[in-house]
Amino acid sequence: MLPRFIHSCDVSVVKYNVGKLIGECVASALGEGVLHVIVVDSGSCAGSLVYQNEIRGYV
């Protein structure tokens, strides 16, 4: 029997004023079995940060 290997990777997302798309992006990555998603904000306006705060704890 061949040994089983578990492949994993982390995903980094750099965002700027993407609104709710960040939630869809993170959900897509997590749906593929990614263990860690790192969201880096590049100075978005306050309205864009609302969506990032909604996914906090999942990222």
N, C-alpha and C positions, 0 to 999 in steps of 0.2 A: 504494500500500500504506500502510495506517495504521501509525503507530509503535506498538510494543508497550510498555506500561508495566508495571512490576513493582510491585505493591502489597505493602507489608509493614507489620507493626505489631509492637509488643512487648506482652507480657502481664505484668501484675503480679497476683500472687495473695497476698492477706493471709490468713494461717491462724492458727488457734488450736485445738490439740488435735484435729487431724483424722486423725491416724494415717496409715494407708496410702492414704487418699483423695488425699493430696497427690501421690503418684506417678501415680495415675490421671488427676488433673487436668493435671499436667505432660505426661504422655504424650499426652493428648487435644489439648492446645495444639500440641505439636510435630508431631503427626500432621496438623494443619491447615496446616503450613508456616510456623508462627510462628518467627521467627529467634531471639528472646530471650524467656526466661521468667524473671521476677524473683519469687522467693519471699520474702515478708516474714513473719517469725514474730512473733506478738503475745504472747510470753511463755508458750509451751506448756510442759507438763511434760517431763521428760527422756525419757520413753517415746515421746512423739510426735516427738522430734527424731531418733530412730533412722531413720525413714523418710526424713526430709529428708537425712540424711547418705548414705543409699543412692543418692539421685539426684544428689548433688553431682557436678559435672563435666558433667552434662547440662543443668544450669540455669545 
